[in-house]
Amino acid sequence: MRKQIRLLILAAPVLLGPFQNSSAQDHWVATWAASPQSPRFVFPRLAITPQPGQTNPPPFPAPPTIHNQTVRMIVRTSIGGRRVRVRLSNAFGTSALRVGATHIALRDRESAIVPGSDRPLTFSGKPSFTIPPAAEVLSDPVDLDVPKLANLVLSIYIPGEATTPTVHLTALHPAYISPPGDFTGAASISDAKPVELWYWISGVDVEAPHQAGLIVAFGDSITDGATSTPDTNRSWPSQLAERLAANEATARVAIINEGISGNRLLNDGAGVSALARFDRDVLSQPGVKWLIVLEGINDIGLSGRPGAEPSDAVTAEDLIAAHKQIIERAHLHGIEVLGATLTPYAGAAYATDQGEAMREAVNQWIRTSAAYDAVVDFDVAVADPANPKQIRSAYNIRDHLHPNDEGYKAMAAAVDLSIFKTK
């Protein structure tokens, strides 16, 4: 018996050894993401009369067709890591997408990459592959020192023709469409056509320490950063990423932006509804621990307007019920949920007294119901103290609905960083 006990004690360090290596506890965390959209921007055509001096923004133009070309795109990380992988989506493609090559690198400037940082990517061991319609693929990991708050370059070569590419319409970073050919490994792309779109890329993950966790910012154009200055990372999630990175206690907390300009809680239009895309854009994100929800102002604004469909009509109770669904679905997966109050919109093209009453009712519920694990009061952060129904003039970009860079900064500053505790 004593001999058996001695053998077990000697064996114990061998069994426990691998678990004492901290790298064994590293896990994948999304450092950047964007919600896939159809290339055809769909938004209800309503008889909205602009306010004096206003014009309604034009619809998004159709994305250029890619045919035997390389698309080089820029994305911004939140946290860093030593290994990286990429997710590509053909969610809205009407046919299989043939990908000839994909590369990742660090950005130098414009379409140029940092020398020595280029890495070819494979998918299930293959550099060339096909993504079926409505499917997503995940690359094999590659070693690359990815800094926090850094610009990455993703280059995708499409040897055939992609007439209905899956995109994200509010990229706010340039994408460079090459002349004919494979330029995925090129130091830069001359004579490229710049556009502001993300083609096919839906996420970038890094291997991070076990303490690292992810915040998903889930919303519409105000989260998407539609009116922030392009190529400066001034949306509120981007500015919150800077606060998180600068604070020692939250330096390992990533944040991704899953906003869609024009998105609604209950109805499709600019992307599928928030309830319909929740599993894809929130629950499937690697490392997600927290969720910030800012959705509903488009449902309110489009409800009951001239030219609206009967299905566009909503009540405050409808919107509250949708928020409850999001909370419960997130809690099932152990995700803490922060409810963000809807920002002021008096003076916006689709503002009405009835809509304002709904906005205030939803905000009152968010603040007082205790349904959310915490509240982020974006309403107070950007409201005009003299008239809380409207956004401060210093934060108003042009339409009394969307903030400018300073307004987004105020929103980012309203988030209590002590909520995001990692172990």
C-alpha positions in Angstrom: 0.0 0.0 0.0 2.8 2.4 0.9 4.5 1.7 -2.4 1.3 2.6 -4.3 0.9 5.9 -2.5 4.5 6.9 -3.2 4.0 6.2 -6.9 0.9 8.4 -7.0 2.7 11.3 -5.3 5.6 11.1 -7.8 3.2 11.0 -10.7 1.2 14.1 -9.6 3.7 16.8 -10.8 3.7 15.2 -14.2 -0.1 15.3 -14.4 -0.3 18.9 -13.1 2.7 20.3 -15.0 0.9 21.3 -18.3 -1.8 23.2 -16.3 0.9 25.3 -14.6 1.8 26.9 -17.9 -0.2 30.1 -18.2 -0.1 29.9 -22.0 -2.3 26.8 -21.8 -5.1 29.1 -20.4 -4.9 31.6 -23.3 -8.1 31.8 -25.3 -9.4 33.5 -28.4 -10.9 36.9 -28.0 -12.3 39.1 -30.8 -10.3 42.3 -31.1 -12.3 43.7 -34.1 -15.5 42.8 -35.8 -18.2 44.3 -38.1 -21.7 43.0 -38.7 -22.3 41.5 -42.2 -24.8 43.3 -44.4 -26.4 42.8 -47.8 -24.8 45.0 -50.6 -28.3 46.4 -51.2 -29.0 49.0 -48.6 -32.7 48.7 -47.7 -34.3 51.4 -45.6 -38.0 52.3 -45.6 -38.8 55.1 -48.0 -41.0 57.5 -46.0 -42.5 60.8 -46.7 -40.2 62.7 -44.3 -39.9 66.4 -44.9 -36.5 67.6 -43.9 -36.2 70.5 -41.5 -35.2 73.9 -42.9 -31.7 73.8 -44.1 -31.5 70.0 -43.9 -31.3 67.4 -46.7 -31.9 63.7 -46.2 -28.7 61.8 -46.7 -28.6 59.8 -50.0 -28.8 56.0 -49.8 -25.6 54.0 -49.9 -24.3 53.5 -53.4 -24.0 50.0 -54.7 -20.6 48.4 -53.9 -18.3 48.0 -56.8 -18.3 44.5 -58.3 -15.0 42.7 -57.6 -13.7 40.6 -60.6 -10.1 39.3 -60.6 -9.1 41.9 -58.1 -7.6 42.3 -54.7 -9.4 44.3 -51.9 -7.1 45.6 -49.2 -9.0 46.8 -46.1 -8.1 48.5 -42.8 -9.3 47.4 -39.4 -8.5 48.7 -35.9 -7.6 46.4 -33.0 -8.7 46.9 -29.4 -6.5 44.5 -27.5 -3.3 42.8 -28.9 -1.9 39.3 -29.0 0.8 37.2 -30.5 -1.4 35.0 -32.7 -4.2 36.0 -34.9 -7.0 34.6 -37.0 -9.6 36.1 -39.3 -13.3 35.4 -40.0 -14.8 35.9 -43.5 -18.5 35.9 -44.2 -20.5 35.1 -47.3 -23.8 35.7 -45.3 -25.5 37.6 -48.1 -23.9 36.1 -51.1 -26.3 34.5 -53.6 -23.6 32.1 -54.8 -20.5 30.4 -53.5 -17.5 32.8 -53.2 -14.2 31.6 -54.5 -11.2 33.2 -52.6 -7.8 33.0 -54.3 -5.6 34.3 -51.4 -5.9 36.2 -48.1 -3.1 38.0 -46.3 -2.9 39.9 -43.0 -0.3 42.6 -42.1 0.3 45.7 -40.0 -0.6 48.9 -41.8 2.1 51.5 -42.5 0.1 54.3 -44.3 -2.6 54.3 -47.0 -2.4 50.9 -48.7 1.2 50.2 -47.6 2.1 47.5 -45.0 4.9 47.4 -42.4 7.8 45.5 -43.9 8.2 42.0 -42.5 4.6 41.9 -41.1 2.9 40.2 -44.0 1.4 36.8 -43.3 -0.5 34.6 -45.8 -3.6 33.0 -44.3 -4.9 29.5 -44.9 -8.3 28.1 -44.2 -8.3 24.4 -43.2 -4.8 24.4 -44.5 -5.6 25.8 -47.9 -4.7 29.3 -49.3 -7.5 29.1 -51.9 -11.0 28.0 -50.9 -14.7 28.5 -51.4 -17.3 29.9 -49.0 -20.8 28.6 -49.6 -23.7 31.0 -49.7 -24.8 32.2 -46.2 -21.7 30.6 -44.6 -18.7 31.9 -42.6 -15.1 30.6 -42.5 -12.4 30.9 -39.9 -8.7 31.0 -40.9 -6.0 29.0 -39.4 -4.0 30.9 -36.7 -0.8 32.6 -37.6 2.0 34.1 -35.5 2.0 37.9 -35.6 2.7 40.4 -32.9 -0.6 42.4 -33.0 -0.4 45.6 -31.0 -3.4 47.0 -29.2 -5.1 50.0 -30.9 -3.3 49.2 -34.1 -4.3 49.3 -37.8 -4.3 45.9 -39.5 -4.4 45.3 -43.2 -6.5 42.5 -44.6 -6.1 41.7 -48.3 -8.4 39.4 -50.2 -8.0 38.2 -53.8 -11.1 37.2 -55.7 -10.0 35.4 -58.9 -13.6 35.3 -60.4 -16.5 37.7 -60.1 -18.3 38.5 -56.9 -21.5 40.3 -58.0 -23.3 40.2 -54.6 -20.5 40.6 -52.0 -21.3 40.6 -48.3 -20.2 43.9 -46.9 -20.4 46.3 -44.0 -21.5 49.7 -45.4 -20.1 52.0 -42.7 -16.4 51.1 -42.8 -15.0 54.6 -41.9 -11.7 53.3 -43.2 -10.5 53.1 -46.8 -10.6 49.9 -48.7 -8.3 49.8 -51.8 -9.6 47.9 -54.8 -6.7 46.9 -57.0 -6.2 46.7 -60.8 -6.7 43.1 -62.1 -4.5 40.5 -60.3 -3.4 39.1 -56.9 -1.8 41.9 -54.8 -2.4 40.3 -51.4 1.3 40.2 -50.6 2.2 43.5 -52.2 4.0 46.1 -50.2 1.4 48.6 -51.4 -1.1 48.8 -54.2 -0.6 51.4 -56.9 -3.5 52.8 -58.9 -6.0 51.4 -56.4 -9.5 52.7 -56.2 -10.4 53.7 -52.6 -13.9 53.1 -51.2 -15.2 53.1 -47.7 -16.5 49.5 -47.4 -15.5 46.3 -45.7 -15.9 43.3 -48.0 -16.4 39.8 -46.5 -14.4 40.4 -43.3 -16.6 39.9 -40.2 -14.0 39.5 -37.4 -10.4 39.4 -36.2 -9.5 37.4 -33.1 -6.3 37.3 -31.1 -5.0 34.7 -28.6 -5.1 36.5 -25.3 -4.5 35.6 -21.6 -7.3 33.9 -19.8 -8.2 37.1 -17.9 -9.0 38.9 -21.2 -12.7 39.4 -22.1 -14.8 41.1 -24.7 -17.5 43.9 -24.8 -19.9 43.8 -27.7 -21.3 47.2 -28.6 -24.7 46.4 -30.2 -26.7 49.1 -31.9 -27.5 51.3 -35.0 -25.7 54.1 -36.7 -24.9 55.9 -33.5 -22.9 52.9 -32.4 -21.6 52.3 -36.0 -20.1 55.7 -35.8 -21.7 56.9 -39.0 -21.0 60.6 -38.5 -17.5 60.3 -37.0 -14.5 61.5 -38.9 -13.3 58.7 -41.3 -10.0 56.9 -40.6 -9.6 58.5 -37.2 -11.3 55.9 -34.9 -13.7 58.4 -33.3 -16.8 56.3 -32.9 -17.9 55.9 -29.2 -16.8 52.2 -29.2 -13.4 53.2 -30.6 -12.9 56.0 -28.1 -14.0 53.6 -25.3 -11.3 51.1 -26.6 -8.8 53.9 -25.9 -10.1 54.4 -22.4 -10.0 50.7 -21.7 -6.4 50.3 -23.0 -5.2 53.2 -21.0 -6.6 51.9 -17.7 -4.5 49.1 -16.1 -7.5 47.3 -14.7 -9.2 47.1 -18.1 -6.2 46.8 -20.4 -7.2 43.2 -21.3 -10.8 44.1 -22.2 -11.5 44.1 -25.9 -14.5 45.9 -27.5 -16.0 45.3 -30.9 -18.5 47.4 -32.8 -21.6 45.5 -34.0 -23.5 48.6 -35.0 -25.4 48.8 -38.3 -26.5 52.2 -39.6 -30.3 52.3 -39.9 -30.7 49.1 -37.8 -33.9 48.4 -35.8 -34.9 46.2 -33.0 -38.0 44.6 -34.5 -37.9 45.0 -38.3 -35.4 44.3 -41.0 -34.1 47.1 -43.3 -30.6 48.3 -42.9 -29.4 44.8 -42.0 -31.6 42.2 -40.3 -33.3 43.3 -37.1 -31.3 43.3 -33.8 -33.3 40.3 -32.5 -32.6 38.4 -35.7 -28.9 39.0 -35.8 -28.3 38.6 -32.0 -26.9 35.1 -32.1 -24.5 35.8 -35.0 -23.3 39.2 -33.8 -23.2 38.8 -30.1 -23.4 35.2 -28.8 -20.9 33.8 -31.4 -18.2 36.3 -30.6 -15.2 34.6 -28.9 -14.5 35.8 -25.4 -17.7 37.9 -24.9 -18.4 38.8 -21.3 -20.3 42.0 -21.6 -22.9 43.6 -23.9 -23.9 47.2 -24.4 -27.3 47.6 -26.0 -28.2 50.9 -27.8 -31.1 50.1 -30.1 -34.6 51.5 -30.7 -34.5 55.0 -32.0 -35.0 54.0 -35.6 -38.0 51.8 -34.6 -39.4 54.9 -32.9 -38.6 57.4 -35.7 -40.1 55.2 -38.4 -43.2 54.3 -36.4 -46.4 56.0 -37.7 -44.6 58.3 -40.2 -46.4 59.1 -43.5 -45.7 56.3 -46.0 -44.8 53.7 -43.2 -46.0 50.2 -43.5 -48.4 48.9 -40.8 -45.6 46.6 -39.6 -43.4 49.7 -38.9 -45.7 50.8 -36.1 -44.4 50.1 -32.6 -45.1 51.0 -29.0 -42.9 51.6 -26.0 -44.1 48.2 -24.7 -43.0 46.5 -27.9 -39.5 47.9 -27.6 -39.2 47.1 -23.9 -40.3 43.5 -24.6 -37.5 43.3 -27.3 -35.0 44.6 -24.8 -36.1 41.9 -22.3 -35.5 39.2 -24.9 -32.0 40.4 -25.5 -31.2 40.5 -21.8 -32.6 37.0 -21.2 -30.8 35.5 -24.2 -27.5 37.1 -23.1 -27.9 35.9 -19.5 -28.4 32.3 -20.7 -24.8 32.5 -21.9 -23.4 34.2 -18.8 -23.1 37.6 -20.4 -23.6 40.8 -18.3 -25.8 43.3 -20.2 -25.6 47.1 -20.0 -28.6 49.1 -21.1 -27.8 52.4 -22.9 -30.5 55.1 -22.8 -31.6 56.4 -26.2 -30.1 59.7 -27.1 -32.1 62.9 -27.9 -33.5 63.4 -31.4 -35.8 66.5 -31.3 -35.3 68.3 -34.6 -34.4 65.1 -36.5 -36.2 64.5 -39.8 -38.3 61.7 -38.3 -38.9 63.2 -34.9 -42.5 63.5 -33.5 -44.1 64.2 -30.2 -45.5 60.7 -30.1 -42.0 59.3 -30.7 -40.5 61.5 -28.0 -43.0 60.1 -25.5 -41.9 56.6 -26.5 -38.2 57.4 -26.2 -38.7 58.8 -22.7 -40.8 55.8 -21.7 -38.1 53.4 -22.9 -35.4 55.4 -21.2 -37.4 55.4 -17.9 -37.7 51.7 -18.0 -34.0 51.2 -18.8 -33.0 53.4 -15.8 -35.5 52.1 -13.2 -36.5 48.5 -14.0 -33.3 46.9 -12.8 -33.7 44.5 -15.8 -30.2 45.4 -17.0 -27.1 44.6 -15.0 -26.0 48.2 -15.4 -27.1 51.4 -17.1 -25.1 53.7 -19.4 -26.9 57.0 -19.6 -25.9 58.2 -23.1 -29.1 60.4 -23.1 -27.7 62.5 -20.3 -24.2 62.5 -21.7 -25.2 64.3 -24.9 -28.4 66.1 -24.1 -28.7 69.9 -24.1 -29.2 70.9 -20.4 -31.5 73.7 -21.5 -33.6 71.3 -23.6 -33.0 67.7 -22.8 -35.1 66.6 -25.7 -32.4 67.6 -28.1 -28.7 67.0 -28.5 -26.3 69.7 -27.5 -25.4 72.0 -30.3 -21.7 71.4 -29.7 -22.3 67.7 -30.3 -24.7 67.9 -33.2 -23.2 66.8 -36.5 -25.9 68.2 -38.8 -29.2 66.3 -38.3 -30.1 66.6 -34.6 -29.7 62.8 -34.3 -26.1 61.8 -34.8 -23.2 63.0 -32.6 -19.9 64.4 -33.9 -16.5 63.3 -32.7 -16.9 65.2 -29.4 -20.3 63.8 -28.9 -19.0 60.3 -29.3 -16.2 61.1 -26.9 -18.8 62.2 -24.3 -20.6 58.9 -24.8 -17.4 56.9 -24.3 -16.7 58.9 -21.2 -20.1 58.0 -19.7 -19.2 54.3 -19.5 -18.1 53.2 -16.0 -14.9 51.2 -16.5 -15.2 49.6 -13.0 -18.0 47.4 -14.5 -15.5 45.4 -16.5 -13.7 43.3 -14.0 -11.5 40.5 -15.2 -10.0 37.8 -13.0 
